[in-house]
């Protein structure tokens, strides 16, 4: 009798869990061997994860890791707009804001999710089907490989919306891109294009996703046909401006998004992993993961404590502003906040109201 090492059996509701046959070098399915696909399924909210989804992701990674027939894990999401934009801001604003003891317990689940990815017994590929922002960036970086469609964007959102990127980005990002770029991304929160992410070493591969007149073309919204501008600055992968941007928008509208090249690239990566000694592969991956785990394990508990307490002040203000504010203004009034703090004002209800984009 073969013993099951799963903690519990579960029916997944907020995510999808699929086992897809491994393919050999000729593209033929192999009997008895699979890749486990763990799929976030909240496209209406850009695949942000709810508390329930986090619990299911933890168990899904455990199930895939324990499954003797699984060769690799593919972590992705439904649709072509977003892999994940982090925690569900509606849930944050309506339940966790002002409720630090509850958010602390939620962050225990989040930390367990990240740790579960980092300690999986199978290699993990992040199939980046769309933007990877905030907590989505963090769970994506916890994976071993990232393959992205080139319309995707990568970045942080924490300081813009009342948080700090302490769910992994302050631990992992500098290992990919260096301290200077990590500092800029984690603080200023300007997103990177997929081409920039590739140039910085954040992803293993990018593939075109836009089809125009039946042919794949690179992301038209960024410069891919030249390396430098007139001043000698690198502009490859940076957003187009002016007339170039206007023309790119029209080209984008004329095309359709097709993720077939992304799926092909992910399957090819899974097949490459198939043709390796499994225990040697696992040992190699775990040795490299240690670099992430060294930072993660040192910081996750103190970060969890701080993020919970922050839900009484800037977190409360920021997430409620994002959730309740009008579409064109979903940020707290940063200048007013700094002025009030300069006056020595405390974080009371009047402070929250004064900096909210929702005014009576």
Wavefront OBJ file of the C-alpha trace (Angstrom):
o trace
v 0.000 0.000 0.000
v 1.293 3.489 -0.918
v 0.867 6.029 1.883
v -0.625 9.461 1.133
v 1.310 12.367 2.632
v -1.346 14.992 1.939
v -2.572 16.825 5.018
v -6.186 16.689 3.856
v -8.264 16.089 0.765
v -9.850 19.230 -0.634
v -12.259 20.315 -3.316
v -10.750 23.456 -4.843
v -13.215 26.339 -5.265
v -11.236 29.587 -5.582
v -8.399 28.124 -7.665
v -8.060 25.392 -10.282
v -5.853 22.319 -9.930
v -5.103 20.228 -12.991
v -2.747 17.393 -13.882
v -1.671 17.537 -17.525
v 0.366 14.778 -19.186
v 4.094 15.357 -19.620
v 5.253 15.590 -23.232
v 8.361 13.915 -24.595
v 10.824 15.580 -26.962
v 8.556 14.746 -29.884
v 5.534 16.330 -28.235
v 3.843 13.040 -27.397
v 2.079 12.578 -24.041
v 3.778 10.184 -21.622
v 1.712 7.670 -19.741
v 1.727 8.016 -15.959
v 3.721 11.275 -15.727
v 2.180 14.723 -15.297
v 2.753 18.410 -14.690
v 0.532 19.945 -12.016
v -1.060 23.254 -12.985
v -2.093 25.484 -10.076
v -4.280 28.244 -11.508
v -5.558 31.385 -9.765
v -9.157 31.921 -10.826
v -10.309 35.441 -10.039
v -9.984 37.273 -13.379
v -12.665 39.820 -12.480
v -10.300 41.179 -9.806
v -7.056 40.643 -11.752
v -6.500 37.267 -10.082
v -5.921 38.812 -6.677
v -5.942 36.148 -3.987
v -8.599 36.019 -1.291
v -7.966 34.379 2.080
v -9.693 31.243 0.800
v -7.533 31.202 -2.329
v -4.356 31.459 -0.233
v -5.427 28.424 1.810
v -6.141 26.485 -1.368
v -2.801 27.433 -2.957
v -0.997 26.121 0.141
v -2.778 22.778 -0.109
v -2.391 22.620 -3.890
v 1.375 23.005 -3.676
v 1.446 20.360 -0.962
v -0.612 17.989 -3.099
v 1.515 18.550 -6.206
v 4.731 18.253 -4.210
v 3.621 14.920 -2.724
v 2.334 13.446 -5.988
v 4.851 10.841 -7.178
v 3.642 11.164 -10.782
v 4.198 14.952 -10.979
v 7.389 16.145 -12.664
v 6.938 19.937 -12.439
v 4.470 22.513 -11.136
v 3.145 25.336 -13.316
v 1.793 28.280 -11.308
v -0.391 30.589 -13.390
v -3.823 32.211 -13.636
v -6.939 32.439 -15.771
v -7.076 34.905 -18.673
v -4.516 37.152 -20.359
v -4.715 40.344 -18.258
v -3.065 39.342 -14.988
v -1.132 36.551 -13.351
v -1.780 38.177 -9.988
v -1.972 41.665 -8.501
v -1.522 40.527 -4.905
v -4.001 40.405 -2.058
v -7.652 41.110 -2.673
v -7.962 44.830 -1.905
v -11.725 44.620 -1.388
v -11.209 42.037 1.352
v -8.313 44.059 2.759
v -10.360 47.275 2.884
v -13.605 45.798 4.176
v -12.297 43.234 6.673
v -8.611 43.553 7.491
v -8.202 47.357 7.545
v -8.266 48.445 11.178
v -8.202 44.803 12.268
v -4.531 44.005 12.901
v -5.026 40.823 14.880
v -6.981 39.314 11.969
v -4.475 40.514 9.376
v -1.680 38.950 11.412
v -3.409 35.578 11.062
v -3.932 36.191 7.358
v -0.225 36.954 6.988
v 0.539 33.631 8.634
v -1.316 32.006 5.735
v 0.462 34.202 3.198
v 3.865 33.315 4.657
v 2.948 29.636 4.543
v 2.008 30.044 0.868
v 5.372 31.607 -0.019
v 7.243 29.019 2.051
v 5.279 26.239 0.369
v 6.425 27.454 -3.052
v 10.039 27.836 -1.907
v 10.074 24.361 -0.336
v 8.192 22.426 -2.992
v 9.684 19.037 -3.832
v 9.078 19.746 -7.522
v 10.467 22.559 -9.711
v 8.013 25.452 -10.039
v 7.478 27.440 -13.240
v 5.618 30.732 -13.073
v 3.620 31.039 -16.305
v 3.198 34.824 -16.348
v -0.001 35.210 -18.370
v -0.393 38.923 -17.541
v 0.699 41.592 -15.083
v 2.611 40.425 -12.014
v 2.228 43.206 -9.473
v 2.538 43.545 -5.683
v 2.022 40.241 -3.931
v 1.759 38.669 -7.371
v 5.357 39.699 -8.007
v 6.344 38.164 -4.687
v 4.754 34.754 -5.188
v 6.081 34.790 -8.755
v 9.646 35.372 -7.567
v 9.285 32.521 -5.077
v 9.016 30.212 -8.110
v 12.121 28.665 -9.682
v 11.556 29.828 -13.269
v 9.421 32.539 -14.869
v 8.235 32.521 -18.482
v 6.131 35.507 -19.523
v 4.047 36.812 -22.365
v 5.521 40.135 -23.420
v 2.455 42.288 -22.690
v 2.887 41.524 -18.981
v 4.150 44.129 -16.530
v 6.119 43.556 -13.342
v 6.346 45.663 -10.215
v 5.345 46.638 -6.725
v 2.500 48.696 -5.295
v 3.018 48.724 -1.515
v 4.128 52.283 -0.652
v 1.532 53.657 -3.091
v -1.313 51.932 -1.276
v -0.305 51.802 2.366
v 1.956 48.777 2.631
v 5.565 47.652 2.249
v 6.644 44.908 -0.179
v 7.644 42.652 2.718
v 5.897 39.559 1.387
v 9.046 38.615 -0.501
v 10.201 41.505 -2.673
v 12.436 43.055 -0.014
v 13.915 39.565 0.390
v 14.132 38.335 -3.213
v 14.157 41.175 -5.718
v 17.733 42.311 -5.142
v 18.914 38.736 -5.787
v 17.531 39.052 -9.320
v 18.205 42.654 -10.289
v 20.675 44.084 -7.743
v 20.144 46.437 -4.811
v 19.807 49.682 -6.784
v 17.028 48.512 -9.118
v 15.320 46.632 -6.280
v 15.322 49.779 -4.161
v 13.797 51.806 -6.982
v 11.104 49.245 -7.795
v 10.108 48.575 -4.191
v 9.801 52.259 -3.295
v 8.733 54.225 -6.374
v 6.582 51.349 -7.717
v 7.056 52.159 -11.428
v 6.296 48.923 -13.303
v 8.707 47.205 -15.670
v 7.742 45.847 -19.048
v 8.365 42.169 -19.764
v 11.295 43.202 -21.962
v 12.823 45.190 -19.102
v 12.205 42.305 -16.715
v 13.994 39.997 -19.136
v 16.910 42.420 -19.518
v 17.248 42.698 -15.721
v 17.256 38.903 -15.255
v 13.856 38.647 -13.580
v 12.467 36.083 -16.042
v 13.937 33.173 -18.000
v 12.083 33.837 -21.246
v 9.498 36.121 -22.821
v 7.359 35.402 -25.880
v 5.079 37.575 -28.039
v 1.365 37.437 -27.283
v -0.155 39.948 -29.717
v -1.289 38.776 -33.129
v -1.884 41.328 -35.882
v -3.159 40.051 -39.239
v -2.430 36.527 -38.106
v 1.228 37.171 -37.214
v 2.808 37.521 -33.782
v 4.495 40.859 -33.115
v 6.435 42.166 -30.083
v 4.615 44.331 -27.567
v 3.996 47.525 -29.589
v 3.722 49.701 -26.469
v 7.455 49.487 -25.726
v 10.587 50.083 -27.773
v 11.990 46.812 -29.119
v 13.545 47.964 -32.382
v 16.317 50.130 -30.928
v 18.631 50.024 -27.957
v 19.568 53.667 -27.304
v 17.939 57.060 -27.640
v 19.649 60.183 -28.997
v 21.261 60.865 -25.596
v 22.735 57.384 -25.338
v 20.295 56.131 -22.710
v 19.009 52.552 -22.956
v 15.385 52.626 -24.038
v 14.920 49.001 -25.127
v 11.766 47.730 -23.426
v 10.725 51.136 -22.042
v 7.260 52.606 -22.740
v 6.799 54.560 -25.933
v 5.858 58.231 -25.727
v 4.202 60.878 -27.885
v 3.265 59.918 -31.433
v 5.000 56.558 -31.069
v 2.646 55.751 -28.176
v -0.445 56.845 -30.097
v 0.465 54.642 -33.054
v 1.238 51.737 -30.731
v -2.209 52.000 -29.122
v -3.887 51.746 -32.514
v -1.781 48.719 -33.383
v -2.655 47.125 -30.062
v -6.369 47.673 -30.695
v -6.123 46.024 -34.105
v -4.685 42.790 -32.752
v -5.761 39.922 -30.536
v -4.002 38.313 -27.597
v -2.969 34.711 -28.160
v -1.072 32.843 -25.438
v -0.236 29.781 -27.520
v 3.465 30.706 -27.710
v 3.498 31.078 -23.929
v 1.970 27.634 -23.517
v 4.501 26.164 -25.954
v 7.404 27.743 -24.062
v 6.112 26.472 -20.707
v 5.635 22.945 -22.079
v 9.145 22.985 -23.540
v 10.549 23.978 -20.163
v 8.603 21.192 -18.467
v 9.989 18.726 -21.018
v 13.560 19.924 -20.399
v 13.067 19.228 -16.688
v 11.631 15.793 -17.501
v 14.920 14.697 -19.093
v 16.980 15.221 -15.923
v 17.805 12.996 -12.962
v 14.991 13.842 -10.516
v 16.952 13.810 -7.270
v 19.910 15.690 -8.762
v 17.483 18.258 -10.162
v 15.787 18.631 -6.776
v 19.093 19.043 -4.933
v 20.313 21.671 -7.404
v 17.093 23.687 -7.139
v 17.056 23.498 -3.349
v 20.679 24.649 -3.153
v 19.858 27.758 -5.185
v 16.602 28.349 -3.300
v 18.632 28.666 -0.097
v 19.690 32.148 -1.215
v 16.043 33.233 -1.136
v 15.247 31.280 2.021
v 18.135 32.875 3.935
v 16.456 36.270 3.614
v 12.865 35.031 3.792
v 13.293 33.005 6.981
v 15.151 35.828 8.740
v 12.504 38.443 8.038
v 9.076 36.882 7.549
v 7.968 36.894 11.211
v 9.004 40.467 12.007
v 7.520 41.587 8.688
v 4.256 39.838 9.531
v 4.080 41.674 12.867
v 4.754 45.070 11.265
v 2.304 44.553 8.389
v -0.419 43.649 10.889
v 0.140 46.779 13.006
v 0.312 48.903 9.856
v -3.337 48.035 9.223
v -4.193 50.569 11.948
v -2.546 53.474 10.124
v -1.255 53.707 6.548
v -2.562 50.283 5.537
v -6.057 51.168 6.671
v -5.960 54.479 4.815
v -4.344 53.147 1.666
v -6.465 50.062 1.086
v -9.711 51.899 1.812
v -8.670 54.664 -0.575
v -7.993 52.118 -3.305
v -11.217 50.229 -2.674
v -13.580 53.164 -2.092
v -12.069 55.950 -4.178
v -13.287 56.934 -7.648
v -11.640 55.183 -10.581
v -9.550 58.226 -11.478
v -8.283 58.742 -7.894
v -7.682 55.666 -5.755
v -4.791 56.914 -3.653
v -4.652 58.659 -0.314
v -3.666 62.332 -0.314
v 0.056 61.912 0.332
v 0.781 65.622 0.668
v -2.048 66.207 3.133
v -0.853 63.206 5.139
v 2.678 64.558 5.375
v 1.376 68.001 6.352
v -0.747 66.547 9.157
v 2.129 64.409 10.412
v 4.370 67.490 10.356
v 1.833 69.139 12.686
v 2.142 66.192 15.082
v -1.352 64.869 14.379
v -2.160 61.320 15.454
v -3.791 58.557 13.442
v -7.437 59.064 14.384
v -10.660 58.988 12.359
v -10.266 62.644 11.420
v -6.843 61.901 9.944
v -8.272 59.010 7.921
v -11.079 61.187 6.569
v -8.789 64.106 5.750
v -6.550 62.042 3.461
v -9.248 59.899 1.860
v -10.138 60.467 -1.818
v -13.761 59.998 -0.760
v -14.909 63.316 0.659
v -18.411 64.126 1.957
l 1 2 3 4 5 6 7 8 9 10 11 12 13 14 15 16 17 18 19 20 21 22 23 24 25 26 27 28 29 30 31 32 33 34 35 36 37 38 39 40 41 42 43 44 45 46 47 48 49 50 51 52 53 54 55 56 57 58 59 60 61 62 63 64 65 66 67 68 69 70 71 72 73 74 75 76 77 78 79 80 81 82 83 84 85 86 87 88 89 90 91 92 93 94 95 96 97 98 99 100 101 102 103 104 105 106 107 108 109 110 111 112 113 114 115 116 117 118 119 120 121 122 123 124 125 126 127 128 129 130 131 132 133 134 135 136 137 138 139 140 141 142 143 144 145 146 147 148 149 150 151 152 153 154 155 156 157 158 159 160 161 162 163 164 165 166 167 168 169 170 171 172 173 174 175 176 177 178 179 180 181 182 183 184 185 186 187 188 189 190 191 192 193 194 195 196 197 198 199 200 201 202 203 204 205 206 207 208 209 210 211 212 213 214 215 216 217 218 219 220 221 222 223 224 225 226 227 228 229 230 231 232 233 234 235 236 237 238 239 240 241 242 243 244 245 246 247 248 249 250 251 252 253 254 255 256 257 258 259 260 261 262 263 264 265 266 267 268 269 270 271 272 273 274 275 276 277 278 279 280 281 282 283 284 285 286 287 288 289 290 291 292 293 294 295 296 297 298 299 300 301 302 303 304 305 306 307 308 309 310 311 312 313 314 315 316 317 318 319 320 321 322 323 324 325 326 327 328 329 330 331 332 333 334 335 336 337 338 339 340 341 342 343 344 345 346 347 348 349 350 351 352 353 354 355 356 357 358 359 360
